[in-house]
Amino acid sequence: MKLKLVGILVAVVLIDGMISIPLINNHTAYKVEKALCEIPLPEETELIESLSQAGKLTGNGNGIQYFGAILIRSDLSWEELDAYYSGYRSNEWEYLVETQEGQTIEVIDHGTLQFSEEIKDNCYYIVYSWGSGNSLLEELDIRGH
């Protein structure tokens, strides 16, 4: 009877881990998105949309990446926006600015991630960051393999 109870307990812990690890990693990606949203927008710029995703998004090998992005519409040039956001960068993976053409996010290699907003002209930009998380949770998340 004790052995059966231990077996059930182990199964519950394993199943709970398989469910909670992706949720924890999704929350880590959401924190990257939230950090982007907390940066004050430059003048003549409007926040259109924000999103985040955790998973095997780019590159080869195993591991999880944490991605957050905002879609902005601005009358400023790419150079002006890049200069503005570079003041917030603490590393080469944060607050990167690119012109957004179409709804699909091109920096994602694996899978498709896209904005819901229809891109109507060349005044749309993506500002994105790659985050980091708990390395053990990255290895245990099945999406990273």
C-alpha positions in Angstrom: 0.0 0.0 0.0 2.8 2.4 0.9 4.6 1.6 -2.4 1.5 2.4 -4.4 1.1 5.7 -2.6 4.7 6.6 -3.3 4.2 5.8 -7.0 1.1 7.9 -7.2 2.9 10.8 -5.4 5.9 10.6 -7.8 3.5 10.5 -10.8 1.7 13.6 -9.6 5.0 15.5 -9.0 6.2 14.6 -12.5 2.9 15.6 -14.2 2.8 18.8 -12.2 6.4 19.7 -13.2 5.6 19.0 -16.9 2.7 21.5 -16.7 4.2 24.1 -14.4 7.7 24.5 -16.1 6.3 25.8 -19.4 4.0 28.2 -17.4 7.0 29.5 -15.4 9.0 30.0 -18.6 6.1 31.8 -20.3 6.0 34.1 -17.3 9.7 34.8 -17.7 9.1 35.8 -21.3 6.2 38.0 -20.2 8.6 39.9 -17.9 10.7 40.7 -20.9 7.6 42.1 -22.7 6.6 44.0 -19.5 10.1 45.6 -19.3 9.7 46.9 -22.8 6.3 48.3 -22.1 7.6 50.2 -19.0 10.2 52.2 -21.1 8.7 55.6 -21.8 7.9 56.0 -25.5 9.8 58.7 -27.5 7.9 61.7 -28.7 5.8 61.2 -31.8 5.6 57.5 -31.1 2.5 55.3 -30.2 2.5 51.8 -28.7 0.3 49.6 -30.9 0.8 46.1 -29.5 3.1 44.0 -27.2 3.7 40.2 -27.0 6.1 37.6 -25.6 7.0 34.0 -26.2 9.2 31.3 -24.6 10.4 28.4 -26.6 13.0 27.2 -29.1 12.8 30.4 -31.2 16.1 30.7 -32.9 19.4 28.9 -33.4 20.4 25.2 -33.2 20.7 22.9 -30.2 18.7 22.7 -27.1 17.4 25.4 -24.9 14.6 28.0 -24.4 14.7 31.6 -25.5 12.7 34.3 -23.8 11.4 36.9 -26.3 9.4 40.1 -25.7 8.5 42.7 -28.3 6.5 45.9 -28.8 5.1 47.2 -32.1 5.3 51.0 -32.3 4.2 53.5 -34.9 6.5 56.5 -35.0 7.2 59.6 -37.1 10.8 59.3 -36.0 13.4 57.5 -38.2 15.0 54.2 -37.4 18.2 55.9 -36.5 16.4 58.2 -34.0 14.6 55.3 -32.5 17.7 53.2 -32.2 19.6 56.0 -30.6 16.7 56.5 -28.1 16.5 52.8 -27.1 20.2 52.3 -27.0 20.2 54.4 -23.9 18.3 51.7 -22.1 20.5 48.8 -23.3 22.6 47.0 -20.7 23.7 44.3 -23.2 23.5 43.6 -27.0 20.2 41.6 -26.7 18.0 44.3 -25.3 15.8 47.1 -26.8 16.7 46.3 -30.4 14.9 48.3 -33.1 14.0 47.2 -36.6 11.5 48.4 -39.2 8.4 46.1 -39.1 7.2 45.1 -42.6 4.2 42.9 -42.4 2.8 41.2 -39.4 5.3 38.3 -39.1 8.2 38.8 -36.7 11.3 37.9 -38.8 13.8 37.5 -36.0 12.0 34.3 -34.9 13.5 31.4 -36.8 11.4 28.5 -35.4 7.7 28.7 -35.7 5.7 31.8 -36.5 5.1 34.7 -34.2 3.2 37.7 -35.5 1.4 40.9 -34.5 -2.3 41.1 -35.0 -2.1 44.7 -36.2 -2.1 45.2 -40.0 1.0 47.0 -41.0 -0.2 49.8 -43.3 2.9 51.9 -44.0 6.6 52.2 -43.3 6.2 54.0 -39.9 5.9 50.8 -37.9 8.9 49.4 -35.9 9.5 46.5 -33.6 11.4 47.0 -30.4 12.5 43.6 -28.9 14.6 42.0 -26.3 15.9 38.5 -25.5 15.7 37.6 -21.8 17.2 35.0 -19.7 15.8 32.6 -17.1 16.6 29.7 -14.8 18.9 27.4 -16.7 17.4 24.2 -15.0 13.9 25.2 -16.1 15.2 25.9 -19.6 16.6 22.4 -19.8 13.5 20.7 -18.4 11.0 22.5 -20.7 10.2 20.1 -23.5 9.8 23.0 -26.0 13.5 23.5 -25.9 14.4 20.2 -27.5 
